[in-house]
């Protein structure tokens, strides 16, 4: 019913006023009948209500047009004024129809004027909170539109509708501010990535260019020196390939590809595939790699975990001296997978622990080491994308442990 009245008020305030006024007249007659008013009095009362209803409808139509676009305070005061006018005119009609004598009409008029004045004062006072709340909402919306994302309405003492609107506006502003801050952070991150990638691309490209020019100019003749140049060129090409592959993989992760994955594989198979890719580097450096997956070997997980294991093992091999060892251990803990990759290598300085997952970060002692500089960044992005966490424990000259915790698939 309230929804229909609201729709009627939105479409035509005059029709709503007519409907309410007619209902009031009918209720008045019904009340008279209930309290025992004789029929000879109900008839004249009904006739006297007709001009009163018409007057009220006409006044409502005039007020609706006059108050269109007015402020809340002016609207409320205008409605109070309309009530005064309608009441006085109805009082004159009753007096004219001789239902009231002059003295009674005067007394009622005075009481009506007093009631109207009191009602107007009360309406003015009560609208202070409402208009103040609307002013704060308007000012906050204007500030947000001008780019001040710190603007907030804050708590207001007003009607529930305005309170809910203020809360919604503040929530929207907070979400908008957070979204823009994340966008700025992402843009800054992209710029850092581009700068770092340009730096890391420049070195192998410059090396390739110098060696190719040396071969073309005949500076390097056929023989061992030529073979050494070719090996260095293959190494530079491999470095460029690794870097572009990792950049492409990182871009896919930024696009939210992990959340769309539904494929699952056994941890045992993923670990075997990752170690197969690390086998050659381990053999060349004389490093032993072993895996002990315990009760987690048959656990189902995302195939992307193979890349996590591969990158962590490659990083361990790269920073472990000849004769060292790398171990992969896993187990189930409260339904999740706990994965450890441990080495007995050179370790990481305590002040560098917080930086190792940053793109292209390399410690001073590893500036010339192989790798794209994105391996650990990819590891962290994949783990977090899978809803897990990664932690690092390290001790100089004693080794490093990467601990990966993943929820059950």
Beta strands, then each sheet from edge to edge (+ up, - down):
strand 1: 265-266
strand 2: 288-292
strand 3: 300-301
strand 4: 325-333
strand 5: 336-343
strand 6: 389-395
strand 7: 399-406
sheet 1: 1+ 3-
sheet 2: 2+ 4+ 5- 7+ 6-
end
